[in-house]
Amino acid sequence: MPMLEYTDTHQLRVYYEDTDAGGIVYYANYLKFFERARTEYLRKCGINQSEFLEQNIGFVVRKIEMDNLASAKLDDLLIVTSKICQLKGASLVFEQQISTESQGLLCTAKVRIACVNLALAKPCAIPEIILGALKRVS
């Protein structure tokens, strides 16, 4: 399927809990920031993940490629951009970036997400209602 056109921007502040003793964001926290931004992307598309969890449908990270280019610091306002670059029957791939206005690009990631039937613990097709919502915003 072609790349979707919708790009979402999510902002968040770096708190003390996100940093190491030197006030630098611990690398694993970028994964949390990306996760929050993906959730907000879906929410803005009209997809509430908790509704699908009640139906035993969930999204799990299958693969991630992350490149740390520069460090975010305590109190930085981060800008996380997210875009779906690939949409298949049972998976989708997000391209994401974290930047600041002052420093520019800090981190990039390419994240493959699989749709899973949680009761069976097996991959499954992305429900048509979700596919339709994603295509509608493009």
N, C-alpha and C positions, 0 to 999 in steps of 0.2 A: 504494500500500500504506500502511497506517497506520504511525504512528510506533512504533518499538520502545521498550519500557519500560526496558530495561537501561541504566543509567548507570554508567560506570566512573570511578574516581578513581585517578590516578597521581601520586605525589609525586617531586619531584626538587630537587636543590640547585643554586643558581647558583654556578658556579665562576668563577675569574678569567678563564678563556678565553672565557666567555660575555659579558664586559663590555667597555665602552670604557674609555678612560683615566680617566674619572670614576667608575668602579665601577658604572655603569648598564648593564643588559642591552641589548645591541645589538638593534634591532627584528627583524632577520632571524632571530635565534636563537629567537624565539617560534615560528617555523615549524618549527624542529627539535624544540622541546618538544612541539608539537602532533603532529608525526609520530611521536615516540616513544610518546606516549599512545595514538594510534590503533593502533599496532602492539601495544601491551600489551592494548588492548581486544580486538583480534582474538585474541590469544594466550589470553586468559581465556575466550573463546568456543570455544576448541579449534581455532582456525585458525592453522596455522603457515605463514607466507607462503613460506618457503624450499621447502617441499614443492610448492607451486604454481608457483614459479619453475622447478623442474625439469620441469614440464609446459608451460612457456612461457606461464603465466598470471600476470599481474601487475596491480597496482593503481597508478594514476597520478593525481596531482592534476590535475583538469580546470579547476577554478575555486576561488578562495579570496577571501573577504571577511573582512578583519581590522580590528578596531577597537582601537587602543591607548589605554587609558584612564588608566593610571598606570604608573610605572616600577618594575620589579623591580631589586634591587640585589645586589651581591656577598654571598654567604652566605645569601640568602633561601631558605626552603623553600617551593617552589611546589607548589600543588595544581592539577593539570590534570584537569578533568572532561570526559568525552566521552560523547556520546549520538548514536545514529543517528536522524535525524529524517525521513529519506526513504530508501526502499529500492525500487529499480526493477530491471528485468531485467539491465541492464548498468552500473548506477551506484548509488551511495549517497551520502547527504549526512550529514556529521557536524556537530553543533553542539558547539563546544568553548569552554571558559573556563579562564583561568589566574588564580589568586588566591593570596593569602597570608592567614594567620589575622590578622595585624596590620593589613594594608592593605585587605583585601577584594579586590574584582574589579580585575584589572589589564588583561586583554586578552580579547577574544572573537573567535571565528572561526566561519565557516560554510564548510565545505570539501566540494566535490563531487569524489568519487573515481570514476574510470571503470575498469572491468575491461577489460584489454587482452590480446589474443593477441600476445605479444612476438615470435614468429617472423614474424607477418604485419604487425606494427605497426598493428593495427586493433582497434577496440572489439569486445568479444564479450560474450556472456551470462555473468553470474556463475554459476559452477558450482553445481548443486543442493546439493552437500555443504556449501558455504559458506552458501547461503541457509538451509538447514536448521539449521546451527549458530547462525546469528544469530537465527533465530526461536525456537529452543529456549531461549535465555537470557532472552527477553522475558517 
